[in-house]
């Protein structure tokens, strides 16, 4: 068994890097994919329109720990710039450059030829099993963390990767609650990561590893740091929400720097059941979609509940309950699916936390994270004396600063001197949340309610309010 890594070069860098698993003496096809064939990073097919590249352009094979290439095409295969003879095997070594097709043809944008360098590993190579297991575990450049990490990791690397990820999430936390990152925000995030010395996180986001082994180490660190932080953040609602929000931003940030073939591969891998919008369907709605559907863009049919952000912003076309989601916007579908899975996973981890709680390697990280995250900024109603609200300020705040629903409750209370039970309960909690003291709250309710109720009814209300304040 052997592994061949094909990295496309200029002007063919548009294509995915291929990782081919080669069985001894069994040829691997390299060539153009037919309409019925799927393109992935684990086969030798390329998504090209040009007929100059054949479906079975050439074969790559491993025989007795040596690699060979054999041309079977009409337009030729080139090895290190020299055209090879048809149906004759030529030995290939790591670093060689292979070209499918002839570059003398015009219109290079249609990919009349494909050029890639090769990196070859046999089972006798020291790095073979690391590369093989890495590519088997991480089929796509973007992880959704469906599998638990199952590999050896030193304690120093574990701590470093977890702390680095935690620091990166803290930087993402500073930009607010949105995952729709602007170019300015992305530039700021990268500069902050660089300022903090989080170069491994930058390489992970940009996909700029220097070697296949470095890529393997980065993805391993990404994998294990996510799961350890899941353990650290699963114990209470506040930490779970914080962790989930920042992980969604990180996912969105990494998506921004993926190439179109990489995005296609991720969608094909994790959302293979989604139907692609046909050319005929795009032509039917292109004139009535107000520019939201363009015939030259690939779209997927996604049920509207999975793209609530796009629906809220009115930037998507919907027909019969299905939204036409472009490839670039598929990140919203990915984030929606990722959110559901991570919420479920955090609950499972919480139930099984006792199994690892005696492991100091884990608890030291958990305690560090809990100490560093500022809980107070997330907790409703835990305010200091400087953020308390005075009774005399309620009217002005209700007009200028209250949410519309609370402003309406205040107006109704002020004009009618009455609120239904649900309204009293919600408004009472809101006043508590913004910092109104218990004594001021009792005075506030007494002021309005005693205009219509007896002393006995007032005492009942006070009992209710005290129960709410506990």
N, C-alpha and C positions, 0 to 999 in steps of 0.2 A: 504493500500500500504506500501511496505517496500523496503529497499535496503540491499543487501548482497554484501560485497566486499571480494573476494577470492584472497589472496596473496600467490602465490606459493613459497615454501621453498625448501631448499637444499634436494635432488639434482634436484628439479623440477623448480628452479628459472628461467630456460630457458623460461618458458611460461609466457604469458601476465597476468597481474593482471586483474581479472574479476570484473565487476560491474553489478550486476544483479538486475533488477527492478522486484519485486515480487508482483503480485496481490494476494489478500486474497484468500486462499484455492486453488490457481492454481499452480500446481507443475512445477518447472523449471528443465529441464533435465541437468544432468552432465554426460559427457562421451566423447567418441571418435567421431571425425567428419568424416562423410563419404566423398567420393570424390566430391559429388555434393553439399556438405554443406559448407558454409563459416564460418570461425573462426573469431571471433572478441572479443573485451573486454566487449561486451554487451550480450554475450550468454555463456552458460556453456559448449561449445564444445572445445575440445583440439585437436591440430594437432599432432597426434601420429600414428605410424605405427603398434604398437603392438596390436594384437588381444586379448591380456590379458585384455585390458580395453574395455568394451562393449560400443556400441553406446548409449545405455540408461543404463548407469552403476548404477545411483541412481537418486533420486529426492530430490530437496530442496524446501521447501515450507514455507509459513507463514500463520498461522491460529490464529485469535484472538490475534494478537500482539506477538505471540510466533513462534519460528522457529523450523522446524523438518527436519530430513533427513531419507530417506527410501531406503534401498539397494534393487536393482532389478537385480544384476549381477550374473555371474557364479563364478568369482574369488574373490568376497568379497569387502566390504567397511569397513574402520576402522575409529573409532571415538576416538581420543586421545590414539591411540595405541591398542585399543580393537576392535576386529571384531564384527560388529553388526549383528543381525539376519535378515534374508531376509524377505522382505515384512512387516516389523514392523517399525513404526515411532519412532524415538529417538529425544528428544529435543536437540537443539544446542544453545549455547550462544556465545557471542563475546569472542574471544581468543581460542576457540576450534580448534583442528587440525584434518582435514579430509584427509584420504588417499584412493585413488581409486586404487584397485589392491593390489597384495601381493608382497612385496619386496624380498621374498625368491627366486624369479626367477633370472636367470643369465642375463648377458648383460644389465646392467642398462642404457647404452647409448641409448638403443632402447625404453626407458621409459616404462618399464613394470609396473610402478606404478607412480602415481602423488600425491604429498603431498602439501596441502595448509592450511593456517590459515584463519579463517573467522572473519570479522568485520561486525556486524549486526546493522541496524538502522530501527526502526519502525516510523510511522508517529507521535508517541507520544514523540519521542526523540527530544531534543532541537536542535541537529545538523542535523536532518534528511533533512530538506528542503535545507540547505546549501550544503550538500553532493549531494542530488538529482539534484539540479539546476546546480551544478558544473559539474557533469558527463554528464548531458544533453547538456550543452554548449560546453564542451571540450571533444569530443569523443576520441581524440587521444593525445598522449603526446607532439606532435609537432603542433603548431598552424600555419596556413597560413593566419590568420586574415581576413577571409571572412565575418565574422559577426562583426558589431559594438558592443562595450561593452554596456550592458544594466543592470547595477547593481549599488547599492549605494557604494560610496567610500568616506572616509573622506578626507578633504583637505590636511592634513598632510601626509597621505599615498599616495595620488596622487602625491604630490611634491617629496616625497622620491623615489617612484618607477620611476618617470620620470627622475629625476636627476641621479639615479643609472644606469638606462639604457643608458642615455646620456654619462656618464663616461665610461661605458663598450664599447660603440661604439667608443669613442675617443681612447681607448686602441687598439681596432681592427684596427683603422685607421693607427696606427703606423707600422703595418706589411706590408703595401703596397697595391697594387691593386689586388693581386691574392686571389681567394677564395679557392684554393687548398692548404689547410693548412698542413704543415709538422708536424711530431710529436714534433720536436723542437719548432716550432712556437706555437703549442697548449700548450706545457708545459710553455712557456714564457707568454702566455695570461693568463693562470690560476694563475701563480705566481703574475702577475701584478694585477689581480682582487683581489687576496688575500691581496696583499700589500695595495690596495686602500680601503680595508674593504668591498668589494662588495660581501658579503657572500651569499646574496639572489640570485644574478646572478649566482654564482658558483653552488648553489643547483639546480637552474633551468637548467643549462647546464648539470650537472652530473646526475640529476634526483634522488637526495639523500635527499628528504624531510623526516622529522621524523614522520609525521602523515598525514592522509588524509586531515585534515583541513589546515595544513601547505601547502600541495600540492595545495589545492584550492586557498589559499591566494597568492601563488607564481604565479599561472597561471592567476589569476585575475590581479595581478600587471603587468605581462608580457603583457596581453591583452590591458589594458588601457594605459600603458606607450607607447606602439607602436603607438596607435592612437593619443595620444596627441603630440608625436614627429612628427607624420605625419602632424599635423596642423602646428607645429613650422617650418617645413622644406619644406612646399609646395609653398612658395611665389616666389622663384626664382630658376633658373635652377641649379645653383651651389649647393645650399643646398639640392635640390632634388637628385642630383647625389650623393652627399656625403652620404645622409641618405640611399639611395638605396644600395650603395656599402657596407656600414657597416652592414646593415640588412641581406644582402646575406651572408656575412661572419659569422654572428651570427647563421644563419640558418644552414650553413655548419658545424659549430662547434658543435651545438646541435645534429645534425645527427650522428656525430662521436661517441657519447656516448649512442646511442639508441641500444637496443638489436635487434636481428634478428626478433623476433615476433612483436616488436613495429614497425620496418620498414615495415614489411609485412602489418600490419594493416593500416599504413599511406597510402601506395600505394593502398591498396584495397579501402580505404575511398575516396581518392581524384582522383584516376586514375583507376577507375573500368573498363573503356572502353578499357584499354590497353590489348592486347592479350599476354598471356604467351607463350613462345617458347616451343613446345612439345618435348618430349623425342626423338621422331623420327626425328624431325628437327635438334635437337642438334647432334644426331648421324651422320646425313648427312653432316654437315659442320665441325664437330670436327677435321677431318683430313686435311681440307683445310684452316682452320682459323688461322694457325700459333700460336696455343695455346690461341687465344682470346676467344674461346668458349670451355667450359669444360662441359661434360655431367652431372656432379654432382652438377652444379650450376644452380640456377633459373635465367632465363632471360626473359625480356619483349621486345616486338617489339615496337620501338619508331621511329618516322619519324626523319630523320637525322638533320633537321633544329632545333630540340629541344635539341640536344646534341652537339652543335658546339664546345665546349671546348674539348670533347673527340675526335671529328673528327680532330680538329687541332693538337692534340697530337698523333694522329694515334694509339690509344690504344683501338679501338673498331672495331667489325666486322659488316659490312653492306652488306645487300642483298636486291635487288629490292627496294632501297630507305629506307628500314627499318634497324635500328641499333639494334643489340642484346645487350641490356643493363642489366647488372647484378643488383641484389638488392642493393648492396652497392653503385653502380654508379647511382642509380635512383635519388640521391640528385641533379644531374645536371638537370634532368627533372623537379624536384620540384622547383629548383631555377629559371629555365626558366619560368615556369608557374607563380611563385610568382612575378617575375620581371614584367611580363606583367600586372598582376593584380594590383600591387602596383603603377606602372606608371599611370594607368588609375584612380586609387583611389586618387592619389595625385592631379590629375587635377580636379576631382570632388570636393575634399576638398577645393582647391583654389577658385573655382567658388562660393562656399558657405561660404567662410571664413568670410564674412561680418556679418553673422548671429551670430557669437560668438565673434566678435572682441571687443565688449563692455564689455565682461566678463573678469574682472581683473584676475580671476583664470587661464584663458587661456593665456591672453596677457603677464602676468608676466613670464610665462615659455617660450613663443615665443621670447620675448626680451632677456631673459637670454641665450637661445641657440644661437641666432644670434650674441650676444656679444662674446660668448666663442669660436665659430668656427672661425678659422683663414681663412677668405675668400681669402686673398692674395695668398695663396699657390695653390688655384684652378684657379684663374683668369688668362686668357691668356693675356700677354703683360703688366700687372701691375708690373713693376719691379722698384727697387730703383736704385740709381746712381751707386751702387757697382756692379749691374748685367747688366749694359749697355754694348753694343758691339760697338767697334770702327771700323771705315771704313777700316783701315789697317789690321784688324784681319779677315775680311770676307773670304779671300782666304784660309787661314790656317784652319779656322773652317769648310769651305766647304769640305775640304779633310778629316778632322779627325772626325768631330762631327755632321755634318748635317745629317738628314734622307736621305736615298738614293734618294727619289724623288726630294728633294730640292738640293741635290748635283748635280743631273743630270741637273736640270734647270740652276744652276750656271755655270756648265761646258758648256752647250749649249750657254748661254749668253756670256760667256767669249770667246768662239771660233767663234761664228757666229754673235755676236753683235746684236742678234735679239731674241725675244720671242713672241709667239702669245698672243692674249689678255688674254686668260685663264691663261697662264703661268705667264704673268706679274702680273695679279691680285693676284694669289696665292703666288707667290714669294714675292710680295710687302707686303702682310699681314704677311708672315713668318718673313721677316726682321723687321717689326714693332714689332712682338711678341717677338723676341729675344733681343730687346732693341736698335735697330739702330735709331738714332735721325732723325727727319724730314729733317734737313739740310744735314746730311750725306747721307740720302737716295736719296735726289735730286742730290747730287754730284755723287753718285754711278750710278744712272741711266743715268745721262748726260754723264758720262765717257764712257759708253758702247754704248749708242744709237746714240750719235752724230757722230759716225764713219760712219753711214749709212743714217742719216736723216738730213733734212734741219732745219733751225732755227724755222720755223713755226710749223713743226711737233713736235719739242722739246717743244714748248710752250703748244701744245695740251697735250703732255704727262705730263707736270708739272701740268696742270689743273686736269688731271685724278688722279695723285698721291696725290694731295692735298685733293681730294674727298675721296680717300681711307684712308688717315690718319685721317680724322675727326672721 
